[in-house]
Amino acid sequence: MNRKKIVAGNWKMNTNFNEALELLNFIQINSTTSPQVEKILFPPFAFIKSIKDALSITNNIKIGAQNCSEFNSGAYTGEVSADMLKSISCDYVLVGHSERRRYFNETSEQFILKIEQALLADLKIIFCFGENLEHRKSNFHFKIVKTQLNEVLSRLPKDKINQLVLAYEPVWAIGTGETASPVQAQEMHLYIRTVIAQMFSEELAQNISILYGGSCNSQNAKELFDCPDVDGGLIGGASLIGPEFCKIINSF
Ligand code: 13P
C-alpha cells in the first residue's frame, strides 16, 4: 500500500492579498514538514502566482487552484484554463466541489471535461463529491456517492485514475459545524474504496488517497485521520486560521 497522506486547505473566496501572504507565512513557519504528509493550499486564483513565489523550498507546500475551465483556450471570458495554471507551476486543481455543483450548476459532464483538461496539462486533481442531508436522512448516501463516482470516473482513461485524489465531502457537514463521526467517515471511505476496486482494481483502490472534508478542525482531525481509510482532510473554514490549520496538519 502506497497511499499519500494529505492535508489541504481550501481558502474558497476568502482573504485579500496581504491576508493570503500572512496566512502562508504563518503556515510555513508553524507546520511540520513530515515527508509523509503532503500539504496543499488552494488560494483564490488571483493570488496563486504570488503565493507560489513566496513559498520557501524547504517547507514543501504544494499549491492548487479551486477550479479550472472545461475548455482549452479561446473566447471564454472570465475562465482560467488548466494550461494557464500549469504555466504558473500550479500542482493541483479541485474539481466537483459541492459549491460548484450547487451555486454554478456544474454537472458530471463538465467535471469530466475539466479533469481531461487538467490531465492534459499534467495537473493532479482532487475530485470532490458527497451526499446532501436529504440523501443521508433517507439512507441514499451510498447510492448517491456511487453514482457521483461512476458518472465521472468511468468516462476517464483507466490509466490516468492514479492522477486523482478523492475527497468525500458530505454537503451536510460543509461549513455547518457538524462533522461526520469517525464511524460515518470510515464506513463511507471503505465503501468508496470498494467502488473503486469494482470499477478498476483492488490495487488502485488500495493506492488512491481519499480525503475527508466537512467541518474538520483541530478538535476532530486526529480521530478522523486515525481511521484506516481516511488519508487526510480537505479543510475549509479552519484552514483560514493559521494556528488551527497548523494543529490539523500537526495532528497527523
Ligand atoms: P469546511 O471545512 O468549512 O466545512 O469546508 C469544507 C470544504 O468545503 C473543503 O473543500
Residues whose N, C-alpha, C, O or C-beta is under 5 A from the ligand:
A	BS01	13P	N10 A173 I174 G175 T176 G213 G214 S215 C216 L234 I235 G236 G237 A238
